């Protein structure tokens, strides 16, 4: 039974983890944190927009609308 328990342990010894693996994991965690902060910021902006426009008949627009054909033409 001890053999099965030893085989089921998926932990990696510290000496088997390279510095590149550690750096890669840190960069991944930093990207995830940045995404979470970005989502939080967007949620906060949306919440503020909702509070500023309440009560209103039209919901706020979260995204910027695409440019119209006239807007795409260069100004002379």
C-alpha positions as CSV (number, residue, x, y, z in Angstrom):
1,X,0.0,0.0,0.0
2,X,2.9,2.4,0.6
3,X,4.1,1.8,-2.9
4,X,0.7,3.0,-4.3
5,X,0.8,6.1,-2.1
6,X,4.3,6.9,-3.3
7,X,3.3,6.5,-6.9
8,X,0.2,8.7,-6.6
9,X,2.2,11.6,-5.2
10,X,2.6,14.1,-8.1
11,X,4.8,16.5,-6.2
12,X,8.0,17.6,-7.9
13,X,11.1,17.9,-5.8
14,X,12.6,21.4,-5.6
15,X,15.8,20.4,-7.2
16,X,13.9,19.2,-10.3
17,X,12.3,22.7,-10.9
18,X,14.5,25.0,-13.0
19,X,14.9,28.7,-12.6
20,X,13.2,29.1,-16.0
21,X,10.2,27.2,-14.7
22,X,10.0,29.5,-11.6
23,X,10.3,32.6,-13.8
24,X,7.7,31.3,-16.2
25,X,5.3,30.7,-13.3
26,X,5.9,34.2,-11.9
27,X,5.3,35.8,-15.2
28,X,2.1,33.8,-15.6
29,X,0.9,34.9,-12.1
30,X,1.7,38.5,-12.9
31,X,-0.3,38.3,-16.1
32,X,-3.3,36.8,-14.3
33,X,-3.0,39.5,-11.6
34,X,-3.0,42.2,-14.3
35,X,-6.1,40.7,-16.0
36,X,-7.9,40.6,-12.6
37,X,-7.0,44.2,-12.0
38,X,-8.2,45.1,-15.5
39,X,-11.5,43.3,-14.9
40,X,-11.9,45.0,-11.5
41,X,-11.3,48.4,-13.1
42,X,-13.8,47.7,-15.9
43,X,-16.4,46.5,-13.4
44,X,-15.8,49.6,-11.2
45,X,-16.2,51.9,-14.2
46,X,-19.4,50.2,-15.3
47,X,-20.7,50.4,-11.7
48,X,-19.9,54.1,-11.6
49,X,-21.6,54.6,-14.9
50,X,-24.7,52.8,-13.8
51,X,-24.8,54.9,-10.6
52,X,-24.4,58.2,-12.5
53,X,-27.1,57.4,-15.0
54,X,-29.7,55.9,-12.7
55,X,-32.6,56.2,-13.2
56,X,-32.5,56.3,-16.9
57,X,-34.4,54.7,-19.8
58,X,-31.3,53.8,-21.8
59,X,-28.6,51.5,-20.5
60,X,-25.0,52.8,-20.7
61,X,-22.8,51.7,-23.5
62,X,-19.8,49.7,-22.2
63,X,-17.9,49.7,-25.5
64,X,-17.0,52.4,-27.9
65,X,-19.1,52.2,-31.1
66,X,-17.2,51.5,-34.4
67,X,-16.3,54.5,-36.6
68,X,-18.8,55.4,-39.3
69,X,-17.6,55.5,-42.9
70,X,-17.4,59.3,-42.7
71,X,-15.2,59.1,-39.6
72,X,-12.8,56.8,-41.5
73,X,-12.1,59.2,-44.3
74,X,-9.0,61.4,-43.7
75,X,-9.7,65.0,-43.1
76,X,-8.1,67.5,-45.5
